């Protein structure tokens, strides 16, 4: 993440290079967000299944 961002993003989008801690934080944040969204979708699927009686 760190290397790929610093190789392409600053030139393509005019952004600054990021540090290793920022890249690690971004990876952790993305993982937590994905886990939360997966939990919400699982809960929604169970709730729909229980409401319709299927």
N, C-alpha and C positions, 0 to 999 in steps of 0.2 A: 504494500500500500504506500509506504513512505517513498520508496524509490520510483514507483510508477507515477505517483502524483508529482514529484519534483522533476521528473523528466518531461511530462507532457502538459500538466495544468498551467504552470506559470506562463508558458509561451502561448498556449491556445486561448486562455481566458484572461490573461493579464493579472493573475493572482500571485500572491507571494508563495515561496517555498515553505513547506511545513516541517516541523521537527518530529523526531521519532515519538516523543510522548503524545503529540497531537495525533499522529497516525494511529498509535495504539488506542487512544481514547476513541477515535472514530470507529475503529474495528469493534471495540467493546460495545459502544453505543449501538451500532448496527446489529450486533448479535442480540442484545437485550431487546431492542425494538422488534426484531424478527420473532423472538420468543413470546413477547407480549401479543403480537398480532396472531401468532399461531394459537395461543391460548384463547383469544377472543373468538376466532373462527371455530375452534373446537366447541367452546361453550355455546355458540350460536347454533351449531349443527345439532348438538344434544337438545337444546331448548326447542328448536323447530321439530325435532323428532318426537319429543314428549308432548308438545301442544297438538300436533296433528294426529297423534296416536298410531303412526305408521311403524 
